[in-house]
Every structure is written in structure tokens, then in C-alpha cells.
Amino acid sequence: MHAAVPYVTAALLFGLGVYGVLRRRNAILVLMAVELMLNAVNLILMTADATITPALGHRGGVFALFVIVLAAAEVGVGLAIILQYYRMHAAVHVDEVVLHHEPEAG
């Protein structure tokens, strides 16, 4: 298989993930879009490992494993934050999240 096929597929997956992050309002769908982008990066790392650097040793797999661990941690922490926010406000829309409170005048 030609090496351009996985690179184009990864670029399409990453673009779809960016679109999901920018256009979605639901926090769960935003996390899914971030996971899609991380999987695209894994595809690029594994393709580069198989095609570009066979003389240097297989280091792309180690980086891909690191990205998988990072993605698992991101999902765990992200879901915990989203669930706690849902319990407090009964909504998970990203547009309605208040990041800071204004001090009361008086």
C-alpha cells in the first residue's frame, strides 16, 4: 500500500475532529472529536514509523502508546468534569459554561 493513503486518511480524520470541536455544543461530542484527532495523530505516527524510519528503529509505536495513554487520561478527567458540571447545572452545553464569576458590586 502506498504511504500517502494513511496520511490522507489521517488528515481527513484530524479535519473532522477539528470541525467537531469547533461546531459542537455538547461537551461529550467535543471529547469524542478530540479523541478522533488523537487517533489521527496515532495513525500518522504509526505510518511514519513503518515507512520513514526503519533504519532508526521503531520509535513511532512508543509515541503512539504515549498518545493512547494521554487520550485515556483525557477521557477520564474530561468525563469527570462534565459529569460534575451536569450534576450542578443539569446541562452540558459548551456555550453555556461559565468559567468565572463577576464580583458583586456593593
VEXMIDREN-450981 format. One line per field, with one value per residue (C-alpha): residue in three letters; x, y, z; residue number from 1. Coordinates in Angstrom, 1 decimal. Each point is the difference from the previous one (the first is absolute). Example, Ala and Ser with C-alpha at 12.3 -4.5 7.8 and 13.67 -1.06 7.14 Angstrom:
! VEXMIDREN-450981
kolba: (ALA,SER) $
X: (12.3,1.4) $
Y: (-4.5,3.4) $
Z: (7.8,-0.7) $
padren: (1,2) $
! end
This chain:
! VEXMIDREN-450981
kolba: (MET,HIS,ALA,ALA,VAL,PRO,TYR,VAL,THR,ALA,ALA,LEU,LEU,PHE,GLY,LEU,GLY,VAL,TYR,GLY,VAL,LEU,ARG,ARG,ARG,ASN,ALA,ILE,LEU,VAL,LEU,MET,ALA,VAL,GLU,LEU,MET,LEU,ASN,ALA,VAL,ASN,LEU,ILE,LEU,MET,THR,ALA,ASP,ALA,THR,ILE,THR,PRO,ALA,LEU,GLY,HIS,ARG,GLY,GLY,VAL,PHE,ALA,LEU,PHE,VAL,ILE,VAL,LEU,ALA,ALA,ALA,GLU,VAL,GLY,VAL,GLY,LEU,ALA,ILE,ILE,LEU,GLN,TYR,TYR,ARG,MET,HIS,ALA,ALA,VAL,HIS,VAL,ASP,GLU,VAL,VAL,LEU,HIS,HIS,GLU,PRO,GLU,ALA,GLY) $
X: (0.0,1.2,1.0,-2.2,-3.2,0.4,1.2,-3.0,-2.3,1.6,-0.3,-3.7,-0.5,1.8,-2.0,-3.2,1.1,0.8,-3.4,-1.6,1.8,-0.9,-3.6,-1.4,-1.8,-0.2,3.1,-0.1,0.1,2.9,1.9,-0.7,1.3,3.2,0.3,-0.3,2.8,2.2,-0.7,1.0,3.3,0.5,-0.6,2.6,2.5,-0.4,0.2,3.1,1.5,-0.7,1.1,2.6,2.1,0.6,3.8,-0.4,-2.0,-3.7,-0.7,-3.3,-1.7,1.3,-1.3,-3.4,-0.2,0.7,-2.8,-2.4,0.8,-0.5,-3.3,-1.2,0.9,-1.7,-3.2,0.0,0.6,-2.2,-3.0,0.5,-0.1,-3.0,-2.0,0.7,-1.1,-3.1,-0.9,0.4,-1.7,-2.0,1.5,3.1,-0.1,3.4,-1.4,-1.7,3.0,0.9,3.8,0.1,-2.4,-0.1,0.5,-3.1,-0.1,-0.8) $
Y: (0.0,3.5,2.1,3.0,-1.9,0.0,3.6,1.2,-2.1,1.5,3.5,-0.6,-1.4,2.9,2.5,-1.7,0.1,3.8,0.5,-1.9,2.1,3.3,-0.8,-2.2,1.4,-3.2,-0.6,-3.8,0.4,2.5,-2.7,-2.5,2.4,0.4,-3.8,0.0,2.5,-2.1,-3.1,1.9,0.8,-3.6,-1.0,2.5,-1.2,-3.7,0.7,2.1,-2.8,-2.6,2.0,2.7,-1.2,-3.8,0.6,2.1,-2.6,-0.1,3.1,0.9,-2.8,1.4,3.5,-1.5,-1.9,3.3,1.7,-2.9,0.4,3.7,-0.5,-2.3,2.4,2.8,-2.0,-0.8,3.5,1.6,-2.3,0.6,3.8,-0.3,-2.2,2.3,3.0,-1.9,-0.8,3.7,1.7,-2.8,1.0,-0.9,2.6,1.5,3.4,0.4,-0.9,2.9,-0.1,2.8,2.0,3.8,1.5,1.6,3.7,1.6) $
Z: (0.0,-0.8,3.0,-1.2,0.8,3.8,0.0,-1.9,2.2,3.1,-1.4,-0.7,3.5,1.6,-2.0,1.0,3.6,-0.2,-1.6,2.9,2.6,-1.6,-0.9,2.7,3.1,2.0,2.2,-0.5,-3.8,0.4,1.9,-2.7,-2.6,2.0,0.1,-3.8,-0.4,2.4,-2.1,-3.1,1.6,0.9,-3.6,-1.1,2.6,-1.0,-3.7,0.4,2.2,-2.7,-3.0,0.9,2.9,-0.3,0.2,3.2,1.9,0.7,2.2,-1.5,2.0,3.2,-0.8,-1.1,3.3,1.8,-1.9,0.9,3.7,-0.3,-1.8,2.8,2.7,-1.9,-0.3,3.7,1.2,-2.6,0.8,3.7,-0.6,-2.3,2.4,2.9,-2.0,-1.1,3.6,1.0,-3.0,-1.9,-3.3,-1.9,-2.8,-0.5,-1.0,3.4,2.2,2.4,0.6,2.5,2.1,0.1,3.4,1.5,0.1,3.3) $
padren: (1,2,3,4,5,6,7,8,9,10,11,12,13,14,15,16,17,18,19,20,21,22,23,24,25,26,27,28,29,30,31,32,33,34,35,36,37,38,39,40,41,42,43,44,45,46,47,48,49,50,51,52,53,54,55,56,57,58,59,60,61,62,63,64,65,66,67,68,69,70,71,72,73,74,75,76,77,78,79,80,81,82,83,84,85,86,87,88,89,90,91,92,93,94,95,96,97,98,99,100,101,102,103,104,105,106) $
! end
